[in-house]
Structures are given as C-alpha cells and as structure tokens.
Amino acid sequence: MARRRQIYEGKAKILYEGPEPGTLIQYFKDDATAFNAQKKGTISGKGVLNNRISEHVFTLLGLIGVPTHFIRRLNMREQLIRQVEIIPIEVVIRNVAAGSLSTRLGIEEGTQLPRTIIEYYYKDDALGDPMITDEHIAAFGWASQEEMHDIADLAIRVNDFLCGMFAAVGIRLIDFKLEFGRLWDNDYARIILADEISPDGCRLWDMQTNEKLDKDRFRRDLGGEVEAYQEVARRLGLLPEGADSAVLDLEKHRKSKGK
C-alpha cells in the first residue's frame, strides 16, 4: 500500500492527500491541547468520538442547506473532505458567558447573554490567536466584506440549529468555534463550513446539573474527559447499543474526585 502524502498536521488532526483531486483525508488524533498548546495531553479514544460526532453534525447541517467540506466518514478516525482554502479566522459564537469572555469582562460564568455574540480571532498560534475586528479583516485582506457577510449568516444558522439539537438531548450550547474555507471552482470561490464540530471546540453543559461535557474538563483538570465525550455521543444516539456500560456516570465520577 502506497504511503499517503501528509499535507498538514494540526493540534488535533492530520490532513492527507485525498484519493481524488480536490479531496483530502482528515484524520482525528487523540492529542489534546489547551491554552494555545501550552498544555498538552492525550484523551484516549477522543479522535474516534470526535470523528463520529463531527460526521453526525455536518451531515445534519448539510440536510438543512449549510454547505460544508464533509463528504463521508471513511473509518473510525478518518473522513473524506473537500479541499478548501482555509480563511485564517476562528469564528467564536457565544450564547452564555464562559471562558475568556467571563475573564475579560468580569461576567459570571453561566450568565445568559442578552444576545448571541460573534467574535473573530486571527489563526496564529505563535501570536496566541489574538482577537480581531471586522476592520482588521478588511484592512489586511483576510476576507472580503461579502465573504464576512456569508460567514456571519452561516454562523448564526449553525448556532440556531445546534442550540436546538443539543437542547433536545439535555445539553446547553454555551459557545463554540467554527472555521470556514473557500471552495474554488475555476476563478469563483464560495464560503463553506470546514474543520470539525465536536466537544473539542464547543462548550457543552448538562442542562440540569451544569456538568461540563467538553474539553474544559481537560483545560481545568476536572478529569472524566473520555466519559464526557462519550456522554455527548450517547445522547446524540451515536454509541451502539450495549456500549452504554462504557459511559461512566459523571455524577459518581465527580463525587469520587471530591469535586
């Protein structure tokens, strides 16, 4: 079997050359990082769970007309995607105060925001992914005004859908990160959703207990990362029957850790 050509390796995924022109293979790693990779670790099985969760979410978004790079899942850790030119902007959608927003503005974590907030960050690990404005984006030509309108519109559509999807399974969508890319067709490019949507890039809280079901468990040394990711997959109906026994009770886990 011929060795695949690696195109790019990030903190959580590896991209390989795809089987057809214009395609890539996206491989999900178990590596976990936080605070711009200052904290590093491994969450066993995370890549498998994120691959499955992201496939599920992107498939549903495609069904409601959101254009994405996702084509199909290949195996437990890989999916076939469209090759896009990634726009160097992380789009963060916030529904509830948490994380850096609470720290910056002194708002108690868990406070419902009066309206959904969209923030932009420049994708550069060496700079710490600094927060930027529309003016920066326009001035440095990272995206056109038309592209930013498309990005904002898609971000709101995705947020509306995900809030409902997660609420239906007892999960509160606090905030999440999106990335977008240009899909080229000759000289014409359109904006489509790229990267992944999983507990790695979302803050997900249990609606009854506020238990964290996302990567904050790794960031804040809460433990139970695998169990939290499994719980999200279980509630979304993505773990096969008989796998429920592998999902530990987070309440028991917290008590055992004295949290």
Secondary structure as the mmCIF struct_conf table of DSSP 4:
data_model
#
loop_
_struct_conf.conf_type_id
_struct_conf.id
_struct_conf.beg_label_comp_id
_struct_conf.beg_label_asym_id
_struct_conf.beg_label_seq_id
_struct_conf.end_label_comp_id
_struct_conf.end_label_asym_id
_struct_conf.end_label_seq_id
HELX_LH_PP_P HELX_LH_PP_P1 ALA A 2 ARG A 5
STRN STRN1 GLN A 6 GLU A 9
BEND BEND1 LYS A 11 ALA A 12
STRN STRN2 LYS A 13 GLU A 17
BEND BEND2 PRO A 19 GLU A 20
TURN_TY1_P TURN_TY1_P1 PRO A 21 GLY A 22
STRN STRN3 THR A 23 PHE A 28
STRN STRN4 ASP A 31 ALA A 34
TURN_TY1_P TURN_TY1_P2 PHE A 35 GLN A 38
STRN STRN5 LYS A 39 THR A 42
TURN_TY1_P TURN_TY1_P3 SER A 44 GLY A 45
HELX_RH_AL_P HELX_RH_AL_P1 LYS A 46 LEU A 63
TURN_TY1_P TURN_TY1_P4 ILE A 64 GLY A 65
STRN STRN6 THR A 68 THR A 68
BEND BEND3 HIS A 69 HIS A 69
STRN STRN7 PHE A 70 ARG A 73
BEND BEND4 ASN A 75 ARG A 77
STRN STRN8 GLU A 78 ARG A 82
STRN STRN9 GLU A 85 ILE A 86
BEND BEND5 PRO A 88 PRO A 88
STRN STRN10 ILE A 89 VAL A 96
HELX_RH_AL_P HELX_RH_AL_P2 GLY A 99 LEU A 105
TURN_TY1_P TURN_TY1_P5 GLY A 106 GLY A 106
HELX_LH_PP_P HELX_LH_PP_P2 ILE A 107 GLU A 108
TURN_TY1_P TURN_TY1_P6 GLU A 109 GLY A 110
HELX_LH_PP_P HELX_LH_PP_P3 THR A 111 THR A 111
STRN STRN11 GLN A 112 TYR A 122
HELX_RH_3T_P HELX_RH_3T_P1 ASP A 125 LEU A 127
TURN_TY1_P TURN_TY1_P7 GLY A 128 GLY A 128
STRN STRN12 MET A 131 ILE A 132
HELX_RH_AL_P HELX_RH_AL_P3 ASP A 134 ALA A 139
TURN_TY1_P TURN_TY1_P8 PHE A 140 GLY A 141
BEND BEND6 TRP A 142 ALA A 143
HELX_RH_AL_P HELX_RH_AL_P4 GLN A 145 ALA A 167
TURN_TY1_P TURN_TY1_P9 ALA A 168 GLY A 170
STRN STRN13 ILE A 171 ASP A 185
TURN_TY1_P TURN_TY1_P10 ASN A 186 ASP A 187
STRN STRN14 TYR A 188 ALA A 194
BEND BEND7 ASP A 195 ASP A 195
BEND BEND8 SER A 198 SER A 198
TURN_TY1_P TURN_TY1_P11 PRO A 199 GLY A 201
STRN STRN15 CYS A 202 ASP A 206
TURN_TY1_P TURN_TY1_P12 MET A 207 THR A 209
STRN STRN16 LYS A 212 LYS A 212
BEND BEND9 ASP A 214 ASP A 214
TURN_TY1_P TURN_TY1_P13 LYS A 215 LYS A 215
HELX_RH_AL_P HELX_RH_AL_P5 ASP A 216 ARG A 219
TURN_TY1_P TURN_TY1_P14 ARG A 220 ASP A 221
HELX_RH_AL_P HELX_RH_AL_P6 GLU A 225 ARG A 235
TURN_TY1_P TURN_TY1_P15 LEU A 236 GLY A 237
BEND BEND10 LEU A 239 LEU A 239
HELX_LH_PP_P HELX_LH_PP_P4 PRO A 240 PRO A 240
TURN_TY1_P TURN_TY1_P16 GLU A 241 GLY A 242
HELX_RH_3T_P HELX_RH_3T_P2 ASP A 244 ALA A 246
BEND BEND11 VAL A 247 VAL A 247
HELX_RH_AL_P HELX_RH_AL_P7 LEU A 250 SER A 256
TURN_TY1_P TURN_TY1_P17 LYS A 257 GLY A 258
#
